[in-house]
């Protein structure tokens, strides 16, 4: 008796990548219209027409998928900041990048809160944020901003310790302001503009001081 072949069609890497992108696109649509809580493995896979188990071929958990969506936004911010810095005079490019980063999130307050101010269960938001800072968007930010800081300082060595110190200081000031402006106080437009100007002026004076020394 002849055997019936039970071999399954091999799924190519291209097919896998395409289907992963489809899951991300479905989750992105739900996330943007209904929020993170509405993004569930069962709903995403049902929309894609597969069983929930298929999800785990591509992501470890729902949080891993959400972090990918966050990273898309961080990459968008990196590209916008880079474009703004490219249009600025060389000695002002680092400050232009810093300002553009703040403005990006001020114009997306709900997104900033969802990513950086949200600790609601059952997601491990702290773990997700730690993972986010090792993903392409944050790494793109670090690389581009470091280049601008090196340019501003006239640093010949990309490992100049001043670059890391200034980058860290910039992050503290940007995120500290955004946490207050968007989260703690939720400033109105006038107060936001006033305190934004103070933070950017302070950062400008800091950069000028480091450039002179």
ChimeraX attribute file (.defattr): number of C-alpha atoms within 10 A of each C-alpha:
attribute: neighborCount
match mode: 1-to-1
recipient: residues
	/A:1	3
	/A:2	4
	/A:3	5
	/A:4	6
	/A:5	6
	/A:6	6
	/A:7	6
	/A:8	6
	/A:9	6
	/A:10	7
	/A:11	8
	/A:12	9
	/A:13	9
	/A:14	9
	/A:15	11
	/A:16	13
	/A:17	11
	/A:18	12
	/A:19	14
	/A:20	16
	/A:21	13
	/A:22	16
	/A:23	19
	/A:24	17
	/A:25	15
	/A:26	16
	/A:27	26
	/A:28	22
	/A:29	12
	/A:30	18
	/A:31	17
	/A:32	13
	/A:33	9
	/A:34	11
	/A:35	14
	/A:36	18
	/A:37	12
	/A:38	14
	/A:39	21
	/A:40	19
	/A:41	21
	/A:42	15
	/A:43	16
	/A:44	24
	/A:45	19
	/A:46	12
	/A:47	14
	/A:48	16
	/A:49	10
	/A:50	12
	/A:51	14
	/A:52	15
	/A:53	10
	/A:54	12
	/A:55	20
	/A:56	11
	/A:57	9
	/A:58	15
	/A:59	15
	/A:60	10
	/A:61	13
	/A:62	18
	/A:63	19
	/A:64	15
	/A:65	22
	/A:66	21
	/A:67	19
	/A:68	21
	/A:69	17
	/A:70	22
	/A:71	21
	/A:72	15
	/A:73	14
	/A:74	24
	/A:75	18
	/A:76	14
	/A:77	22
	/A:78	25
	/A:79	16
	/A:80	16
	/A:81	25
	/A:82	23
	/A:83	14
	/A:84	17
	/A:85	23
	/A:86	16
	/A:87	11
	/A:88	14
	/A:89	10
	/A:90	14
	/A:91	17
	/A:92	19
	/A:93	22
	/A:94	30
	/A:95	24
	/A:96	23
	/A:97	24
	/A:98	23
	/A:99	22
	/A:100	20
	/A:101	22
	/A:102	20
	/A:103	15
	/A:104	17
	/A:105	19
	/A:106	18
	/A:107	10
	/A:108	11
	/A:109	15
	/A:110	13
	/A:111	16
	/A:112	20
	/A:113	16
	/A:114	15
	/A:115	18
	/A:116	16
	/A:117	16
	/A:118	13
	/A:119	13
	/A:120	10
	/A:121	8
	/A:122	8
	/A:123	16
	/A:124	12
	/A:125	20
	/A:126	14
	/A:127	11
	/A:128	18
	/A:129	15
	/A:130	11
	/A:131	15
	/A:132	20
	/A:133	15
	/A:134	12
	/A:135	17
	/A:136	16
	/A:137	21
	/A:138	18
	/A:139	16
	/A:140	18
	/A:141	21
	/A:142	17
	/A:143	11
	/A:144	19
	/A:145	26
	/A:146	20
	/A:147	16
	/A:148	24
	/A:149	24
	/A:150	20
	/A:151	19
	/A:152	20
	/A:153	21
	/A:154	11
	/A:155	16
	/A:156	9
	/A:157	9
	/A:158	14
	/A:159	11
	/A:160	12
	/A:161	10
	/A:162	16
	/A:163	22
	/A:164	17
	/A:165	10
	/A:166	18
	/A:167	16
	/A:168	13
	/A:169	13
	/A:170	18
	/A:171	13
	/A:172	12
	/A:173	18
	/A:174	20
	/A:175	15
	/A:176	12
	/A:177	18
	/A:178	25
	/A:179	17
	/A:180	14
	/A:181	21
	/A:182	20
	/A:183	16
	/A:184	11
	/A:185	12
	/A:186	14
	/A:187	16
	/A:188	10
	/A:189	10
	/A:190	9
	/A:191	13
	/A:192	19
	/A:193	12
	/A:194	11
	/A:195	15
	/A:196	20
	/A:197	13
	/A:198	12
	/A:199	16
	/A:200	18
	/A:201	14
	/A:202	13
	/A:203	21
	/A:204	17
	/A:205	12
	/A:206	14
	/A:207	20
	/A:208	15
	/A:209	11
	/A:210	12
	/A:211	15
	/A:212	7
	/A:213	6
